Amino acid sequence: MKKIIDLNRIKKASQYLSQSTEIMRNTFLKNLCRELEMKRESIIIANIIDIKNAQNDHLADSFVERLTLDEKVINTLVNKVKKILKLDSDIGKVLDQRVGDDGILIKKIGVPIGVVAVIYEARPEVTIDVAALCIKSGNSAILKGGTEAMNTNKILYKCIENALLKSRLPKEAIGIITTKNRNVVDYLLKQHEYIDLVIARGGYGLVNHVINNSTIPVLAHGAGGARIFIDESADFTMVEKIVVNAKTSKPAACNSLNTILIHQKISARILKRLKKILQDQGIEIIENDWTTEFLDLRISMKIVKNVDDAIRFVNRYGKKHTEGIIADDKKVIDKFVKQVDAAAIFVNASTRLHDGYVFGMGSEMGIATGKLHARGPVGLKDLTSYKWQIYGNGNIRK
């Protein structure tokens, strides 16, 4: 496997990055923006090839949508990198400081995690998100994208490599695996001596495989798809605006709307009207399917007795990813946000807003639904850890 990826060199690069300055790492981000602009046309051409190959292989429309990287996406990528540039990484920063009873000085210092392996499908923009966030936070990264985005990822990686060289940072700081050999993922998942964290982004099968086979800590979400509860106190104008956006702005996104829950007291008044609005948008209403992550213009609807019934439903069928409520009653809102178990809960707002870029984090490595270390969008600060530094003057344990 050494011919495919040299983990020893990547580890050494991470050690170099941990000692680098914020100015050095920011220089990389500036150069990366320039490279993306210069290679804009080549990136789009490569992506068109990947899209055509995916369509020839009869891959789902939702998959092709996630694979697409056009002018608009490139503009967003450049803006993301520029936003990351303005953030503080906290590397080397004193996060906490105290003096012990015997006079020792105790400091808690921000440090990089080390080497991060990211395994993902489609979504070639992840390649840039990972490189930008990892270098800014002083981490090395290993990129293992899906073969479906191979052409796009190769040209994006060339941008990364050029930016590293121009910034006088080791090119091994970001490694990419382009082989179609599926065994390489299982190999990576056992390399805990070199890799400190694995992040998995993709379908349920991929994420589950990574979680079940890794000897390295994993951040991931297995499935998405949101539920929105419409309370009897909700304003219908707001309901229409939010529901349509949550379903149609990007149906293939993991934070798009899956199921609408309607309070029974207003169901007779709004159900027929809401169905017409959805159908006018080309949305198919599916009966009694509460578990499928649709990722397209399909949605399910259910009448619930009250907020307690809605909470029970969400906690049973939700993916701990993204949930929402539309209501004016503050007691209902308070109960929902306190009792629903999810990485993010949206009150009177579209679930499509669950995104690191929207949250002011510059970008994200993905959305984590676990409860340890990071939850929700995994951003810059989530790619850091800390260590304790203790200064004494001959102090001993008594």
Secondary structure, 3 states (H helix, E strand, C coil): CCCCCCHHHHHHHHHHHHCCCHHHHHHHHHHHHHHHHHCHHHHHHHHHHHHHHHHHCCCCHHHHHHHCCCHHHHHHHHHHHHHHHHCCCCCCCEEEEEECCCCCEEEEEEEECCEEEEEECCCCHHHHHHHHHHHHCCCEEEEECCHHHHHHHHHHHHHHHHHHHHCCCCHHHEEECCCCCCHHHHHHCCCCCCCCEEEEECCHHHHHHHHHHCCCCEEECCCCCEEEEECCCCCHHHHHHHHHHHHHCCCCCCCCEEEEEEEHHHHHHHHHHHHHHHHHCCCEEECCCCCCCCCCCEEEEEEECCHHHHHHHHHHHCCCCEEEEECCCHHHHHHHHHHCCCCEEEECCCHHHCCCCCCCCCCCCCEECCCCCCCEECCCHHHEEEEEEEECCCCCCC
